[in-house]
Amino acid sequence: MSCVKPVDAAILADYWLAALDQSEEEAVEEHLFACDECGARLREVISLAEGIRNLARQGSLLMVVSEAFLTRVAEEGLRVREYSPRTGGSVACTVTAEDDLLIAHLAADLSGAKRVDLCFCDAGGSERLRLTDIPFDSRAGSVVFQQPITYAKAAPSETLIARLVTLDESGVERLLGEYTFNHTRTLPGPGAW
Amino acid sequence: MEIELSDSDLVIQIRMGNDRAAEAELFRRMAPRIRLYGLRHLRDECAAEDLVQQVLITTLEALRAGRLRESDKLASFVLGTCRMTVLDLRRNTQRRERLLEQFGADMLAPTQSPLPQLDQEQLALCVQKLKERERAVVVMSFYDEQTGADLARFLGVSEANVRVIRHRAIHQLRECMGVAA
């Protein structure tokens, strides 16, 4: 029998995350105990949640992360390789087979910034990729990002330049910081892509 | 054509005694629902499976003894039993052993209702396609189970906004993964 009032997948995600208030949660549970169609949807949401947890544990996403995230991965016993180049400076870096996550801390004065983009450039300074409107805490004084470890383990020796830029309301860019990563490959593999 | 028994029919048949088919149907119908409740509240597959067994035994005990007077309230009764059992589990882990001794383990067949398998490579692509804030919210919600307040601080937005961002991301991910948004 088809459900006449299906519970939306996003509400089921809130339920899974214990993010509903008590009366909403009780209503969802009562519905789930009478509706296998919505139960099947909840199973799909749980699968999605578990899949995302696995991706996070594998360090395979390119993304900005929080300090709380780093605390959690450390608690899980994952091995995190971290670099903190100074603004305008460079750092020699590598990754080993035992590393689980690759993290960079980019120090910058973020106060007053409304929007911040994180740009990735090649050794010549040409922009190759941009993460637009990244999450940031204006009081934190840094942006923490994760480079996919699977990419880093396969990458040949190369130079990557990261730039943090802020954009004002008229779209004019201002450089907040530039950071150069000189990656040396230490794992066996081809010398170039 | 087989006609599915209503919850009320099940309650009546079990109350009348020794109807193994009705009891089996009760298990088939309720076990996946109890298991989901257990996964949500106990966050552990083995603990959820224990909950299924305990709640089914308690329910069967009550139905056989005719303690559920309103036969159309089976689902509510099972949900209430889940809530009490989770509280009880946290207080007393010995109850399960006592119940197992009383009923025996043979009727407690595994009730696994496996979660759907996802294509992890496709999921990685879909997560990477999200906007930066959406990706941060879903990863930190599901990996770290950070609260709305924690994420609101990190993103510099309100908790209500975090919820909106998460809802949008869930719909996009489901669509990208090929399930109804």
Chai-1 contact restraints between the chains, C-beta under 6 A:
chainA,res_idxA,chainB,res_idxB,connection_type,confidence,min_distance_angstrom,max_distance_angstrom,comment,restraint_id
A,A9,B,I170,contact,1.0,0.0,6.0,A-B,restraint_1
A,A9,B,R174,contact,1.0,0.0,6.0,A-B,restraint_2
A,A10,B,H167,contact,1.0,0.0,6.0,A-B,restraint_3
A,A10,B,I170,contact,1.0,0.0,6.0,A-B,restraint_4
A,A13,B,I170,contact,1.0,0.0,6.0,A-B,restraint_5
A,L17,B,S141,contact,1.0,0.0,6.0,A-B,restraint_6
A,E29,B,L79,contact,1.0,0.0,6.0,A-B,restraint_7
A,F33,B,R33,contact,1.0,0.0,6.0,A-B,restraint_8
A,F33,B,A75,contact,1.0,0.0,6.0,A-B,restraint_9
A,F33,B,L79,contact,1.0,0.0,6.0,A-B,restraint_10
A,A34,B,A75,contact,1.0,0.0,6.0,A-B,restraint_11
A,G39,B,R33,contact,1.0,0.0,6.0,A-B,restraint_12
A,G39,B,L36,contact,1.0,0.0,6.0,A-B,restraint_13
A,L42,B,L36,contact,1.0,0.0,6.0,A-B,restraint_14
A,R43,B,L115,contact,1.0,0.0,6.0,A-B,restraint_15
A,E44,B,P116,contact,1.0,0.0,6.0,A-B,restraint_16
A,E44,B,V179,contact,1.0,0.0,6.0,A-B,restraint_17
A,I46,B,L115,contact,1.0,0.0,6.0,A-B,restraint_18
A,S47,B,L115,contact,1.0,0.0,6.0,A-B,restraint_19
A,S47,B,P116,contact,1.0,0.0,6.0,A-B,restraint_20
A,S47,B,L118,contact,1.0,0.0,6.0,A-B,restraint_21
A,A49,B,F142,contact,1.0,0.0,6.0,A-B,restraint_22
A,G51,B,L118,contact,1.0,0.0,6.0,A-B,restraint_23
A,G51,B,L123,contact,1.0,0.0,6.0,A-B,restraint_24
A,I52,B,V138,contact,1.0,0.0,6.0,A-B,restraint_25
A,I52,B,V139,contact,1.0,0.0,6.0,A-B,restraint_26
A,I52,B,F142,contact,1.0,0.0,6.0,A-B,restraint_27
A,R53,B,F142,contact,1.0,0.0,6.0,A-B,restraint_28
A,R53,B,Y143,contact,1.0,0.0,6.0,A-B,restraint_29
A,L55,B,A124,contact,1.0,0.0,6.0,A-B,restraint_30
A,A56,B,V139,contact,1.0,0.0,6.0,A-B,restraint_31
A,A56,B,Y143,contact,1.0,0.0,6.0,A-B,restraint_32
A,S60,B,A124,contact,1.0,0.0,6.0,A-B,restraint_33
A,M63,B,R135,contact,1.0,0.0,6.0,A-B,restraint_34
A,S66,B,F154,contact,1.0,0.0,6.0,A-B,restraint_35
A,F69,B,M140,contact,1.0,0.0,6.0,A-B,restraint_36
A,F69,B,D144,contact,1.0,0.0,6.0,A-B,restraint_37
A,R72,B,D144,contact,1.0,0.0,6.0,A-B,restraint_38
A,L131,B,E132,contact,1.0,0.0,6.0,A-B,restraint_39
A,D133,B,E132,contact,1.0,0.0,6.0,A-B,restraint_40
A,I134,B,E132,contact,1.0,0.0,6.0,A-B,restraint_41
A,P135,B,R133,contact,1.0,0.0,6.0,A-B,restraint_42
A,P135,B,A136,contact,1.0,0.0,6.0,A-B,restraint_43
A,P135,B,F154,contact,1.0,0.0,6.0,A-B,restraint_44
A,P135,B,L155,contact,1.0,0.0,6.0,A-B,restraint_45
